[in-house]
């Protein structure tokens, strides 16, 4: 079999207009689009300015604001700040390491912001690298992949290759893939590897253990810091046995959890978070302070999950524009659907509303 030359694996930058419709974060095109995307708040027009708009212009303004609220900027939570600060330090320390590099594992329940923290880490790192190398557009410092269900070593290697857009002959083996990935990663100066959905690795099976070994091999071959994210990975046997002890000795675990709501600093932090999201709204008649006044309601409705809270506020803002009310109320928030886990938690923790007494008619 004739193997392609090493240079043929260097990824080419695809013009924006030629991007395929499906460009997820697990491709270099999708990742670059994510890093460069900025959600700019639209101008909030006065009543007089809106009255001067034509019907078409008014529809366009509403559409712009709906799109903005649907993609409301993320809030820099304490977990995200901790992940970024810890990883930046590890990247610095690992630059002089030949092997046994340190990494992080973001672990927690579903909906606690693991993927958000992982992707924001990558975005912050890439932006910092671009500032240091403003003219080097061929540099790809971050590689982002997800672990597929029932992953095999070859499936994992192909996920790495897919990020770079590498093509292979019909007949190829895993060694070809790994060598091509490592050569490409070195060429584009990858120094941070993000791996999501780590819980898809089942170390209790032979295939899962071999896939874990494949990740370790990549970590040895690539001069990069590895950051993982997965659902409750401590309970998945990740730190058990010989492999687990090695992982435990090299990785720092950062736990994600719902926001606490104990009286004092925790409630103040939650209220501040709600206030930050409220300050981003672009609604004509919304009264500032309305959402902070509903902080307790929002906590029980979202069960303290940042993803559920974001969905509630973004959804209510879109509905407020569509129905013309241009304000968020508790009644409007009740219409916005949230995930099953949040609804179930609300039923267990939210205080019951007082029932109005009906007067008997004699």
KAHUSUL-V830572 format. One record per residue. PSI is psi in whole degrees, -180 to 180 (999 if undefined). Layout:
psi: {PSI | PSI}
//
This chain:
psi: {133 | 120 | 140 | 152 | 159 | -38 | -21 | -12 | -4 | 123 | 138 | 143 | 128 | 128 | 147 | -40 | -16 | 4 | 138 | 156 | -29 | 96 | 78 | 174 | -21 | 16 | 152 | -34 | -45 | -39 | -43 | -39 | -41 | -45 | -39 | -10 | 130 | 126 | 97 | 130 | 132 | 158 | 134 | 111 | 150 | 168 | -38 | -40 | -40 | -36 | -27 | -8 | 147 | 169 | -41 | -41 | -37 | -42 | -40 | -40 | -43 | -41 | -42 | -43 | -33 | -45 | -39 | -46 | -32 | -25 | 42 | 135 | 148 | 151 | 136 | 89 | 164 | -36 | -45 | -43 | -40 | -42 | -45 | -45 | -44 | -44 | -38 | -41 | -44 | -38 | -43 | -46 | -36 | -15 | -25 | 4 | 134 | -36 | -179 | 43 | 150 | 153 | -175 | 155 | 122 | 117 | 141 | -180 | 163 | 139 | 6 | 8 | 25 | -52 | -38 | -46 | -41 | -46 | -35 | -33 | -49 | -41 | -45 | -40 | -44 | -39 | -41 | -41 | -41 | -35 | -33 | -26 | 67 | -23 | -5 | 86 | -11 | -8 | 131 | 86 | -18 | 136 | 127 | 124 | 161 | 148 | 118 | 157 | 143 | 45 | 139 | 165 | -42 | -39 | -42 | -45 | -38 | -30 | -41 | -44 | -37 | -35 | -42 | -11 | 33 | 138 | 148 | 156 | 167 | -43 | 112 | 160 | 174 | -28 | -41 | -43 | -49 | -45 | -41 | -41 | -46 | -40 | -42 | -45 | -39 | -39 | -37 | 8 | 47 | 127 | 7 | 122 | 122 | 127 | 115 | 166 | 42 | -26 | -12 | -11 | 117 | 97 | -9 | -13 | 159 | -42 | -44 | -40 | -39 | -36 | -38 | -40 | -33 | -40 | -42 | -38 | -42 | -41 | -31 | -36 | -36 | 128 | 69 | 162 | 133 | 134 | 126 | 157 | 139 | 165 | 117 | 55 | -23 | -32 | -2 | 8 | 17 | -30 | 14 | 152 | -172 | -45 | -44 | -39 | -36 | -42 | -44 | -30 | -8 | -13 | 141 | 131 | 126 | 116 | 140 | 146 | 163 | 153 | 136 | 162 | 36 | 151 | 142 | -131 | -36 | -45 | -35 | -40 | -40 | -44 | -39 | -39 | -46 | -42 | -37 | -46 | -39 | -36 | -17 | -10 | 147 | 70 | 142 | -41 | 13 | 132 | 120 | 138 | -11 | -47 | -38 | -31 | -19 | 21 | -44 | -43 | -46 | -34 | -49 | -34 | -34 | -6 | 28 | 9 | 126 | -35 | -42 | -39 | -45 | -42 | -41 | -50 | -42 | -44 | -43 | -37 | -42 | -44 | -37 | -33 | -41 | -38 | -2 | -2 | -32 | 30 | 151 | 127 | 170 | -37 | -39 | -39 | -33 | -25 | -27 | 125 | 146 | 174 | 161 | -41 | -41 | -42 | -40 | -42 | -37 | -41 | -24 | -27 | -27 | 139 | 145 | 142 | 141 | 138 | 135 | 137 | 135 | 133 | 133 | 138 | 119 | 999}
//
